Amino acid sequence: WHPDRWTALTGEEVSIHDSHVVRRRAAYQAVIGQYESVSASGSWADWVPEGKVGCVFRRVVSVDALGFARHEGEPIH
């Protein structure tokens, strides 16, 4: 869960193959500035046409130490 703390404590880098946090962080760092799908709604939502799926996208601007994205800007529907 805390690969940076492990590295600081032991001096050993945590491999991307050994940590889901490091993998997730690397994946988000690769798409900074691009949009990602953050939610999907069925036609039960009032803004989605019958029989369709409505998706919401947000622009990724950074990623935190645990690999969670931070988004900015207006969502795209």
Protein Blocks (a to p, Z undefined) as FASTA:
>chain_A
ZZmlmmmmnopacdfklomklmmmmmmmmmgoiacdfbdcdfkbmkbcghiacddddddf
bdcfkopacdedjddZZ
